[in-house]
Amino acid sequence: MTDLAKDAAAGQAVLDRLVRLLDLEQVEENIFRGVSPADSPVRVFGGQVAGQALVAAGRTVQDERKVHSLHAYFIRPGDPSVPIVYEVDRIRDGRSFTTRRVVGIQHGKAIFALSASFQRPEPGLEHADEMPDVPAPGTLPTLAERVRDFPDLPGARDRSHPIDVRYVNDPPWATRGNGGAPARNQVWMRADGRLPDDDLLHVCVLTYASDITLLDSTLAPHGIYWDLDEVSGASLDHALWFHRPFRADEWFLYDSASPSASGARALATGRFFAADGTLIATVVQEGLLRVPRPS
């Protein structure tokens, strides 16, 4: 087996673990249970919780209705050592729209809350932003190649990520100390393997990926990076709008920017474009950013 084939097989195996992670156990009609990877960090990754909660919501909705938006709040840090119970509230089933509310619970307390809206497909007006002019993903180095010269970077030796990430601009850890950089981040992404033909699963995988690099744009103007400098952060809330059908195992450009940071909070926005330039989704997130106070 060639090295390329070995890398592809390894990527597919990691992606298959993510698919299993999103395949929740149904405990009761509106109650689902999800787990975290055995090698999780101190707290559960926000994209995982959002993806699992969306799966729970989608499992209670007719297949013909597709999710078009979600709004979520991260209430408490998730404990990766115990399962998360997702309780679904069937708010409304209308003629065109379906609304669901999901609460993620651990140790008897809510750690996450999500509202999601699903719509029966129907025709309408069409317009969209154009995709920025960026190099094609195949011309860019892999994440493993990017971190090769940064052995002290947390997770630099970790090859077990289900998302293939290719930075268009210099990665934020490579520009540390260079304050004044634009508050923008551009990466190509795709699931690192082949996904089943399940529309909801593709949406949940993109939801998972949307939390990976979004807040990096908030650090770029300050020349600092997670775990390498004295800055701590966490997702506070997360909103996604899905505009058009897509496959998460095909390349999409994630173009994100941060319009503001103040009061130990920072706002980041992002647009997802398919490789053919189609705008497929939009995201907005507010994150907590704390730095030490001057003595």
SVG drawing of the C-alpha trace seen along z (x, -y; Angstrom):
<svg xmlns="http://www.w3.org/2000/svg" viewBox="-50 -47 60 49">
<polyline fill="none" stroke="black" stroke-width="0.4" points="0.0,0.0 1.4,-3.4 1.8,-6.2 -1.1,-8.1 -3.3,-5.1 -2.3,-4.6 -3.1,-8.3 -6.5,-7.9 -7.3,-4.8 -6.3,-6.4 -8.4,-9.5 -11.4,-7.4 -11.0,-5.4 -11.0,-8.7 -14.0,-10.0 -15.9,-6.8 -15.4,-7.4 -16.9,-10.8 -19.9,-9.3 -20.4,-6.8 -20.1,-9.7 -23.0,-11.4 -25.1,-8.2 -26.9,-8.8 -28.5,-6.1 -32.3,-6.7 -33.3,-6.2 -37.0,-7.3 -39.1,-8.9 -37.6,-12.4 -34.4,-11.4 -31.1,-10.6 -27.6,-9.8 -24.3,-10.8 -20.7,-10.0 -17.3,-11.7 -14.1,-10.2 -11.9,-8.4 -9.0,-10.8 -11.1,-14.0 -9.4,-17.0 -10.5,-18.5 -13.9,-19.6 -16.1,-18.4 -15.5,-20.1 -18.3,-22.6 -18.7,-21.4 -19.3,-17.9 -22.1,-19.0 -23.8,-21.1 -23.5,-18.3 -25.0,-15.7 -27.8,-18.0 -28.7,-18.7 -28.8,-14.9 -31.2,-14.6 -33.4,-17.3 -33.3,-15.8 -34.3,-12.3 -37.7,-13.7 -38.4,-15.5 -39.8,-14.2 -37.0,-13.3 -38.4,-15.7 -37.9,-18.7 -34.3,-20.0 -32.7,-22.1 -32.1,-25.7 -31.0,-27.3 -29.8,-26.6 -29.1,-28.9 -27.2,-27.5 -25.8,-28.5 -22.9,-26.8 -24.0,-27.0 -21.4,-24.9 -18.2,-23.0 -19.0,-19.5 -17.5,-16.5 -16.0,-14.1 -15.9,-11.2 -19.7,-10.8 -22.5,-10.6 -24.6,-13.7 -28.3,-13.3 -30.2,-15.2 -33.8,-16.0 -35.9,-17.2 -38.9,-19.4 -41.2,-19.3 -42.1,-22.9 -44.1,-23.1 -44.9,-21.0 -46.4,-23.4 -47.3,-23.1 -43.9,-24.4 -41.7,-24.6 -40.8,-22.4 -39.2,-23.8 -37.3,-21.8 -35.6,-22.8 -32.8,-20.5 -31.1,-20.7 -27.9,-18.7 -27.7,-17.5 -24.8,-16.2 -24.8,-15.6 -28.4,-16.8 -27.6,-20.3 -28.0,-21.8 -24.7,-22.3 -26.0,-23.2 -29.2,-24.5 -30.2,-24.5 -33.1,-25.7 -33.3,-24.4 -35.8,-25.1 -36.5,-22.7 -38.3,-23.6 -40.2,-21.7 -38.3,-22.6 -39.9,-25.3 -38.8,-27.6 -38.0,-31.3 -35.8,-34.2 -32.1,-33.5 -28.9,-35.6 -25.7,-35.1 -22.2,-36.5 -19.4,-35.5 -16.6,-33.3 -13.3,-35.1 -10.5,-34.5 -8.2,-32.0 -5.8,-29.2 -7.3,-25.7 -7.0,-23.3 -4.9,-20.9 -2.2,-23.5 -2.0,-24.2 0.0,-22.2 -1.8,-19.8 -2.2,-20.6 0.5,-18.0 2.9,-19.8 2.0,-23.2 2.7,-22.2 5.9,-20.3 8.0,-23.3 6.1,-24.0 6.7,-20.9 5.6,-22.9 2.2,-23.6 -0.5,-21.7 -1.8,-18.8 1.1,-19.1 1.6,-15.4 -2.1,-14.5 -3.1,-13.0 -6.5,-11.8 -8.7,-14.7 -11.8,-13.8 -11.6,-17.1 -8.9,-17.9 -7.9,-21.5 -5.8,-23.6 -4.9,-27.1 -5.1,-29.7 -3.5,-32.5 -0.6,-31.9 -1.9,-29.9 -2.4,-32.1 0.3,-30.2 2.8,-31.1 2.1,-34.8 2.3,-35.0 3.9,-38.3 3.0,-40.1 0.1,-42.2 -1.9,-44.1 -2.7,-41.3 -6.2,-41.4 -8.9,-39.8 -9.6,-37.2 -9.0,-33.5 -9.5,-31.4 -9.3,-27.6 -10.4,-24.9 -12.1,-22.0 -13.7,-18.7 -14.4,-15.5 -11.3,-13.4 -13.0,-10.5 -16.3,-9.5 -19.6,-10.1 -22.8,-8.1 -25.6,-9.7 -27.4,-11.2 -28.3,-15.0 -28.6,-15.5 -25.3,-13.8 -23.5,-16.2 -25.1,-19.2 -24.0,-17.9 -20.4,-17.3 -20.3,-20.9 -21.7,-22.1 -18.9,-20.2 -16.3,-21.7 -17.7,-25.2 -16.3,-25.4 -12.7,-24.4 -11.1,-27.6 -13.8,-30.3 -12.4,-32.1 -8.9,-32.1 -9.8,-35.3 -10.4,-37.1 -6.8,-36.5 -5.0,-37.5 -4.9,-41.3 -3.3,-40.6 -0.6,-38.2 -1.5,-35.6 -2.7,-32.0 -4.4,-29.4 -2.3,-27.5 0.9,-29.3 0.0,-32.6 -1.8,-33.8 -5.3,-33.8 -8.2,-31.5 -11.4,-31.2 -14.6,-29.4 -17.6,-29.5 -20.6,-31.3 -23.2,-31.0 -23.3,-29.7 -25.7,-30.3 -25.7,-28.7 -27.9,-29.2 -27.8,-26.6 -28.6,-28.1 -28.1,-25.3 -27.5,-21.6 -23.9,-20.4 -21.7,-17.4 -19.3,-17.8 -16.9,-15.3 -16.2,-17.7 -14.0,-20.8 -15.6,-23.9 -14.0,-27.3 -14.4,-28.6 -14.0,-32.4 -14.2,-34.0 -13.6,-37.4 -14.0,-39.2 -15.7,-42.6 -15.3,-43.3 -13.8,-42.3 -14.6,-44.0 -15.6,-43.3 -13.7,-39.9 -15.9,-38.8 -15.3,-38.6 -17.6,-38.2 -16.7,-36.1 -18.6,-35.6 -18.0,-33.0 -19.2,-32.0 -19.0,-28.6 -18.5,-28.2 -18.6,-25.0 -15.6,-24.5 -17.7,-25.7 -18.3,-29.0 -21.8,-28.3 -22.5,-29.9 -23.8,-27.0 -23.9,-28.3 -23.3,-31.3 -22.2,-31.2 -21.9,-33.7 -20.3,-33.0 -19.5,-35.0 -16.6,-33.7 -15.2,-34.4 -11.6,-35.8 -9.7,-36.4 -6.2,-37.7 -4.4,-38.5 -5.2,-41.9 -2.2,-44.3 -0.7,-44.1"/>
</svg>
